[in-house]
Amino acid sequence: MKAPRSARVDCETCQARVDGLCSGYSDSTVEFISGYRTNDRHLKAGQDLLNLGEPCDAIFNLVDGWMFRYTILADGRRQILDFALPGAVLGFHSPLGATISFGAQALTDAVVCVIPHNALGHLSQRQPDLGLRLALLMARERSLSFDHLTSVGRRSAHERIARLLLELFVRSRAGWPGYQIEEMHLPVTQEHIGDATGLTGVHVNRVLRDLGKEGILKFSYRRLSILEPDKLMDLAGIDQELLQSWTGSGRSEARAQGDLAGGCRQAA
């Protein structure tokens, strides 16, 4: 089912200006880019924005809510490829009108603004650095994809789950720079964690219990509390430079280091 079209998002308050396609641009430039948009789409949790095997003729800038990209095997098993947070760009992977090899579903209620593929050429000519911005967003996405592939292929169950939860914590926290938090709502279930890490529900439950008993983290009813950030980072095999690569390139390096790389340790 296609996502319904609805009222346009106010660009002045759009979360994607923090870390998305329009990050760092002046109001006049954002207004220029907005002139190429068609009507925005509002999705309910569980609704597909992109469907496997269907043509895709636009890019979708996620301005509010969480989504995930996924593929379905012939026997019905689902593999979650990645999680998209505000600022993510979806639909840029396929040429004009080509079918896509993955689906994209709203994890929460979500809003995307839509720019048709056939407008990107002219838009990039008029705003050349927009193409570079798209390339940077895609490069960050590819880096995360490589990391997820490594997790599924080589890391232990405990390492996979620790790394995924830490990634989502850091990326989510990046949208609220300056806030000191001890826990946060993560709109994922154990089923989502299993589908993203290639583990069964029973295995995910067992690992989460182990991490709780060890006093590293607590995940219950979609709330994540990081109790021992240093132990979590050691288990996940993470250093501060990698933490920074998970977050937005639109902020200055100094701000990223102060607000984001240290955020995991400040959170507990």
CORQUI-V910435 format. One record per backbone hydrogen bond with DSSP energy under -0.5 kcal/mol. NH is the residue of the N-H (numbers start at 1). CO is the residue of the C=O. Records with the same first field share a line. If there is no record, write none. Layout:
NH = CO, CO
//
This chain:
4 = 42
6 = 40
11 = 9
13 = 10
14 = 11
15 = 63
17 = 14
18 = 15
19 = 15
23 = 20
24 = 17
25 = 22
30 = 26
31 = 27
32 = 28
33 = 29
34 = 30
35 = 31, 32
36 = 33
37 = 34
38 = 114
41 = 112
42 = 4
43 = 110
46 = 106
47 = 44
49 = 104
50 = 104
53 = 100
54 = 51
56 = 98
59 = 115
60 = 90
61 = 59, 113
62 = 60, 88
63 = 61, 111
64 = 111
67 = 84
68 = 105
69 = 82
70 = 103
71 = 79
73 = 77
76 = 73
79 = 71
80 = 78, 195
81 = 69, 79
82 = 69
84 = 67
87 = 62
88 = 85
90 = 60, 88
97 = 56
98 = 95
100 = 54
103 = 70
104 = 50
105 = 68
106 = 47
107 = 66
108 = 66
110 = 43
111 = 64
112 = 41
113 = 61
114 = 38
115 = 59
116 = 36
117 = 57
119 = 116
120 = 116, 117
121 = 117
123 = 119
124 = 120
125 = 121
126 = 122
127 = 123
130 = 127
131 = 128
132 = 128
133 = 129
134 = 130
135 = 131
136 = 132
137 = 133
138 = 134
139 = 135
140 = 136
141 = 137
142 = 138
143 = 139
144 = 140
145 = 141
146 = 142
147 = 143
148 = 144
149 = 145
150 = 146
151 = 147
152 = 148
153 = 149
154 = 150
155 = 150, 151
160 = 156
161 = 157
162 = 158
163 = 159
164 = 160
165 = 161
166 = 162
167 = 163
168 = 164
169 = 165
170 = 166
171 = 167
172 = 168
173 = 169
174 = 170
175 = 172
176 = 173
177 = 174
179 = 176
181 = 179
184 = 224
186 = 184, 222
187 = 185
188 = 186
193 = 189
194 = 190
195 = 191
196 = 192
197 = 193
198 = 194
199 = 194
204 = 200
205 = 201
206 = 202
207 = 203
208 = 204
209 = 205
210 = 206
211 = 207
212 = 208
213 = 209
214 = 210
215 = 212
216 = 211
217 = 211
218 = 225
220 = 223
223 = 220
224 = 184
225 = 218, 223
226 = 182
227 = 216, 225
228 = 216
232 = 228
233 = 229
234 = 230
235 = 231
236 = 232
237 = 233
238 = 233
243 = 239
244 = 240
245 = 241
246 = 242, 243
247 = 244
256 = 252
257 = 253
258 = 254
259 = 255
260 = 256
261 = 256
262 = 257
263 = 260
264 = 260
266 = 262
267 = 263
268 = 265
//
